[in-house]
Amino acid sequence: MNKSDKIYVAGHRGMVGSAIVRMLKVKGFNHLILRTSKELDLRDQNAVAEFFQKEQPQYVFMAAAKVGGIKANATYPADFLYDNLMIQNNLIHQSYLQKVTKLLFLGSSCIYPKLAPQPLKEEYLLTGPLEPTNDAYAVAKIAGIKMCEAYREQYGCNFISAMPTNLYGPNDNYDLQNSHVLPALIRKFHEAKEQNTPNVTVWGTGTPRREFLHVDDLAEACFFLMEHYNERLFVNIGSGSDIEIKSLALMIKEVVGYDGDLEFDLTKPDGTPRKLMDSSRLQSMGFKNKIDLREGIEQVYTDYISNLATIS
């Protein structure tokens, strides 16, 4: 990519999209195309077609998606399936029609079977049943991968896909009903500290293991792939290590400075027992993440404190 190339970042106000925009600006890219969801409904086929015809982007980062944690996925499966399929279909198809030079589609680690061997290798896709609590979202993301592969095979499009692990960072969602585990725990511990609550409840047993990657590391990985990767097979993006949810909770508790106790709600689902990505393909290309989990959580908590007025 050249500094003057027209680059469209779909979903630029979300956690991932905003990180990609920050990274591109730091690197000197000065022709970014950005639209809010109010300005452009990516589920609207005609609106997306008009946008691509008018703007003619050369590169597309697909960071737009309907996302949420276990509860949101279980409560709104139709929304997660419909919205994400429509967004993907419109963006990928219009990128083909308008001859976009290169497109990067971002999926999720939930595409893998619930009980796939660990760590998760790219070739494990579609080798077993999905985790039921987020299978609608996973099916949509698998369809996005296959769509990029199909447009590459049929039309010769340079459309690539990457699967990030669990992400955290600035602009995360802290809604306790819809957020992922790490931001939810930050908010729970902070509010418990402020209100002198004697204990904090964590969903499930605390035994599942999860991998976490700072979103700024993801943004760098996306740029690296856009610059250096042009193959059909999607690429895992992870940190290479995982942590038990209980240990994560204790780490966040310490960072926040909360002195109360932990309780585990065994009536709530654990989700997949373990999700650790095998990111050796990406690392073999020369990319390695830089932000340590503890360091990243400290940065995120500082960001959370400074933006409390905007968090509902």
C-alpha positions as CSV (number, residue, x, y, z in Angstrom):
1,M,0.0,0.0,0.0
2,N,1.1,3.5,-0.8
3,K,0.5,6.4,1.6
4,S,-1.9,8.0,-0.9
5,D,-4.0,4.9,-1.6
6,K,-7.7,5.1,-0.9
7,I,-8.3,2.8,2.1
8,Y,-11.7,1.9,3.4
9,V,-11.9,0.8,7.0
10,A,-15.4,-0.7,7.6
11,G,-16.4,-0.4,11.2
12,H,-13.9,2.4,12.1
13,R,-15.6,3.4,15.3
14,G,-15.5,-0.1,16.9
15,M,-12.6,-1.4,18.9
16,V,-10.8,-3.2,16.0
17,G,-11.6,-0.6,13.3
18,S,-10.5,2.3,15.4
19,A,-7.2,0.5,16.2
20,I,-6.6,0.0,12.5
21,V,-7.4,3.7,11.8
22,R,-5.0,4.8,14.6
23,M,-2.3,2.5,13.2
24,L,-2.7,3.7,9.6
25,K,-2.6,7.4,10.6
26,V,0.6,6.8,12.6
27,K,2.2,5.2,9.6
28,G,1.3,8.2,7.5
29,F,-1.7,7.0,5.4
30,N,-3.7,10.1,4.6
31,H,-6.5,8.9,2.4
32,L,-8.8,7.0,4.7
33,I,-12.5,6.5,3.8
34,L,-14.7,6.3,6.9
35,R,-18.4,6.1,7.4
36,T,-20.5,5.6,10.6
37,S,-23.3,3.2,10.7
38,K,-25.7,6.1,10.5
39,E,-24.1,7.4,7.4
40,L,-23.9,4.0,5.7
41,D,-25.9,0.9,6.7
42,L,-23.7,-2.0,5.6
43,R,-26.7,-4.3,5.6
44,D,-28.3,-2.2,2.8
45,Q,-27.2,-3.6,-0.5
46,N,-28.1,-0.6,-2.6
47,A,-26.5,1.9,-0.2
48,V,-23.2,-0.1,-0.1
49,A,-23.2,-0.4,-3.9
50,E,-23.6,3.4,-4.3
51,F,-20.8,4.0,-1.7
52,F,-18.3,1.8,-3.5
53,Q,-19.2,3.2,-6.9
54,K,-18.6,6.7,-5.6
55,E,-15.6,6.2,-3.4
56,Q,-13.7,3.5,-5.4
57,P,-11.5,2.3,-2.5
58,Q,-8.3,0.4,-3.4
59,Y,-7.9,-1.4,-0.1
60,V,-10.6,-2.6,2.3
61,F,-10.2,-3.6,6.0
62,M,-13.4,-5.4,7.0
63,A,-13.7,-4.7,10.8
64,A,-17.5,-4.1,10.8
65,A,-19.6,-6.8,12.5
66,K,-22.3,-7.3,15.1
67,V,-20.4,-8.7,18.1
68,G,-21.1,-9.6,21.7
69,G,-20.4,-12.1,24.5
70,I,-22.0,-15.4,25.4
71,K,-25.3,-13.9,26.6
72,A,-25.7,-11.6,23.6
73,N,-25.0,-14.5,21.2
74,A,-27.4,-16.8,23.0
75,T,-30.1,-14.1,23.2
76,Y,-30.0,-12.7,19.6
77,P,-28.8,-15.5,17.3
78,A,-30.9,-14.4,14.4
79,D,-29.6,-10.9,14.6
80,F,-26.0,-12.1,14.8
81,L,-26.5,-14.4,11.8
82,Y,-28.5,-12.0,9.6
83,D,-26.6,-8.8,10.3
84,N,-23.1,-10.3,9.8
85,L,-24.1,-12.2,6.7
86,M,-25.5,-9.1,5.1
87,I,-22.5,-6.9,6.0
88,Q,-20.1,-9.5,4.6
89,N,-22.0,-10.2,1.4
90,N,-22.4,-6.6,0.5
91,L,-18.8,-5.6,1.3
92,I,-17.1,-8.6,-0.4
93,H,-19.3,-8.5,-3.5
94,Q,-19.0,-4.8,-4.0
95,S,-15.2,-5.0,-3.6
96,Y,-15.2,-7.5,-6.4
97,L,-17.5,-5.4,-8.6
98,Q,-15.5,-2.3,-8.1
99,K,-12.1,-4.1,-8.5
100,V,-10.7,-3.4,-5.1
101,T,-7.0,-4.2,-5.1
102,K,-7.0,-6.2,-1.8
103,L,-9.5,-6.9,0.9
104,L,-8.9,-8.3,4.4
105,F,-11.8,-10.1,6.1
106,L,-11.6,-10.4,9.9
107,G,-13.3,-13.4,11.5
108,S,-13.1,-14.9,15.0
109,S,-11.7,-17.8,16.9
110,C,-15.2,-19.1,17.5
111,I,-15.2,-20.5,14.0
112,Y,-13.4,-23.6,15.3
113,P,-15.1,-26.7,16.6
114,K,-15.9,-26.7,20.4
115,L,-13.7,-29.6,21.1
116,A,-11.0,-29.1,18.5
117,P,-7.4,-30.1,19.5
118,Q,-5.4,-27.3,21.1
119,P,-3.8,-25.1,20.0
120,L,-6.2,-24.4,17.2
121,K,-4.7,-24.8,13.8
122,E,-6.2,-23.3,10.6
123,E,-6.8,-26.7,9.2
124,Y,-9.2,-27.6,12.0
125,L,-12.0,-25.5,10.5
126,L,-15.2,-27.6,9.9
127,T,-13.8,-30.7,11.5
128,G,-16.5,-30.9,14.3
129,P,-19.5,-29.2,15.9
130,L,-19.4,-25.6,17.0
131,E,-19.9,-24.2,20.5
132,P,-23.7,-23.8,20.7
133,T,-23.6,-20.5,22.6
134,N,-22.2,-18.6,19.7
135,D,-22.8,-20.9,16.7
136,A,-24.8,-18.3,14.7
137,Y,-22.0,-15.8,14.8
138,A,-19.5,-18.5,14.0
139,V,-21.5,-19.7,11.0
140,A,-21.6,-16.1,9.6
141,K,-17.8,-15.8,10.0
142,I,-17.2,-19.1,8.4
143,A,-19.4,-18.0,5.5
144,G,-17.2,-14.9,5.2
145,I,-14.0,-17.0,5.0
146,K,-15.6,-19.2,2.3
147,M,-16.9,-16.2,0.4
148,C,-13.4,-14.7,0.2
149,E,-12.0,-18.1,-1.0
150,A,-14.7,-18.4,-3.6
151,Y,-14.2,-14.9,-5.0
152,R,-10.5,-15.6,-5.2
153,E,-11.0,-18.9,-7.0
154,Q,-13.8,-17.8,-9.4
155,Y,-12.7,-14.2,-10.1
156,G,-9.1,-14.0,-9.0
157,C,-9.7,-11.4,-6.3
158,N,-6.9,-10.9,-3.8
159,F,-9.2,-11.3,-0.8
160,I,-7.6,-12.7,2.4
161,S,-9.0,-13.6,5.8
162,A,-7.6,-13.5,9.3
163,M,-8.9,-15.0,12.5
164,P,-8.1,-13.0,15.7
165,T,-8.2,-14.5,19.1
166,N,-10.1,-12.8,22.0
167,L,-9.4,-9.1,21.8
168,Y,-9.3,-6.2,24.3
169,G,-8.3,-2.6,24.2
170,P,-9.5,1.0,23.8
171,N,-13.1,1.4,22.6
172,D,-14.1,-1.9,24.0
173,N,-17.7,-2.7,25.0
174,Y,-18.3,-2.5,28.8
175,D,-22.0,-3.2,28.8
176,L,-22.4,-6.0,31.3
177,Q,-25.2,-7.6,29.3
178,N,-23.3,-7.8,26.0
179,S,-19.6,-7.5,26.6
180,H,-16.8,-10.1,26.5
181,V,-15.2,-11.4,29.7
182,L,-12.2,-9.1,30.1
183,P,-14.0,-5.7,29.8
184,A,-16.9,-7.1,31.8
185,L,-14.5,-8.0,34.6
186,I,-12.8,-4.6,34.5
187,R,-16.2,-2.9,34.9
188,K,-17.3,-5.3,37.6
189,F,-14.2,-4.9,39.7
190,H,-14.1,-1.1,39.3
191,E,-17.7,-0.6,40.3
192,A,-17.3,-3.0,43.2
193,K,-14.3,-1.0,44.4
194,E,-16.2,2.3,44.1
195,Q,-19.2,0.9,45.9
196,N,-17.3,-1.1,48.5
197,T,-19.1,-4.2,47.4
198,P,-17.8,-7.3,49.4
199,N,-17.6,-9.6,46.5
200,V,-17.6,-9.9,42.7
201,T,-19.4,-12.7,40.8
202,V,-17.7,-14.3,37.8
203,W,-19.8,-16.4,35.3
204,G,-19.1,-20.1,35.3
205,T,-16.5,-22.2,37.1
206,G,-13.5,-20.0,36.2
207,T,-11.6,-23.0,34.8
208,P,-11.9,-22.3,31.0
209,R,-8.8,-21.0,29.4
210,R,-8.7,-18.1,27.0
211,E,-6.1,-16.3,25.0
212,F,-6.1,-12.5,24.8
213,L,-4.5,-10.1,22.3
214,H,-4.4,-6.3,22.6
215,V,-6.2,-4.7,19.7
216,D,-3.2,-2.6,18.8
217,D,-1.2,-5.8,18.2
218,L,-4.1,-7.0,16.0
219,A,-4.0,-3.8,14.0
220,E,-0.3,-4.2,13.3
221,A,-0.9,-7.8,12.3
222,C,-3.6,-6.7,9.9
223,F,-1.3,-4.2,8.3
224,F,1.5,-6.9,8.1
225,L,-0.9,-9.3,6.3
226,M,-2.2,-6.6,3.9
227,E,1.4,-5.8,3.0
228,H,2.9,-9.4,2.8
229,Y,0.2,-12.1,2.6
230,N,-1.7,-13.0,-0.6
231,E,-2.8,-16.6,-0.1
232,R,-6.1,-18.4,0.0
233,L,-5.9,-20.0,3.5
234,F,-6.9,-17.7,6.4
235,V,-4.4,-16.9,9.1
236,N,-4.7,-17.1,12.9
237,I,-3.7,-14.0,14.9
238,G,-3.1,-14.7,18.5
239,S,-0.6,-14.0,21.4
240,G,0.5,-17.7,21.7
241,S,-0.5,-18.1,25.3
242,D,-3.7,-18.5,27.3
243,I,-4.8,-18.0,30.9
244,E,-7.5,-19.5,33.1
245,I,-10.5,-17.2,33.6
246,K,-10.0,-17.3,37.4
247,S,-6.4,-16.2,37.0
248,L,-7.5,-13.4,34.6
249,A,-10.0,-12.3,37.2
250,L,-7.4,-12.2,39.9
251,M,-5.0,-10.2,37.6
252,I,-7.7,-7.6,36.9
253,K,-8.7,-7.5,40.5
254,E,-5.1,-6.6,41.4
255,V,-4.8,-4.0,38.6
256,V,-8.0,-2.3,39.7
257,G,-7.1,-2.4,43.3
258,Y,-10.2,-4.2,44.5
259,D,-9.9,-5.9,48.0
260,G,-13.1,-8.0,48.1
261,D,-13.7,-11.7,47.3
262,L,-14.4,-13.6,44.1
263,E,-17.5,-15.8,43.7
264,F,-18.3,-18.1,40.8
265,D,-21.9,-18.5,39.4
266,L,-22.0,-22.1,38.5
267,T,-25.5,-21.7,36.9
268,K,-23.9,-19.7,34.1
269,P,-22.2,-21.3,31.0
270,D,-18.5,-21.7,30.7
271,G,-18.5,-21.8,26.9
272,T,-15.7,-23.7,25.1
273,P,-13.3,-25.3,27.7
274,R,-10.2,-23.9,26.0
275,K,-9.4,-21.6,23.0
276,L,-5.8,-21.2,22.2
277,M,-4.8,-20.2,18.6
278,D,-1.9,-21.7,16.8
279,S,-0.3,-18.6,15.3
280,S,2.8,-20.2,14.1
281,R,2.0,-19.5,10.4
282,L,1.9,-15.7,11.1
283,Q,5.0,-15.9,13.3
284,S,6.9,-17.8,10.7
285,M,6.3,-14.8,8.3
286,G,8.1,-12.6,10.8
287,F,5.3,-11.1,12.9
288,K,5.1,-11.2,16.7
289,N,2.8,-9.3,19.1
290,K,4.4,-6.9,21.5
291,I,2.0,-6.0,24.3
292,D,2.1,-8.2,27.5
293,L,-1.3,-9.1,29.0
294,R,-0.7,-7.5,32.4
295,E,0.7,-4.3,30.7
296,G,-2.3,-4.3,28.3
297,I,-4.8,-4.6,31.1
298,E,-3.2,-1.7,33.0
299,Q,-3.4,0.4,29.8
300,V,-7.0,-0.5,29.2
301,Y,-8.0,0.2,32.8
302,T,-6.4,3.7,32.5
303,D,-8.4,4.2,29.3
304,Y,-11.6,2.9,31.0
305,I,-11.2,5.4,33.9
306,S,-10.6,8.3,31.6
307,N,-13.8,7.5,29.6
308,L,-16.2,6.6,32.4
309,A,-18.5,9.5,31.5
310,T,-19.2,7.9,28.1
311,I,-19.7,4.4,29.4
312,S,-23.3,3.5,30.2
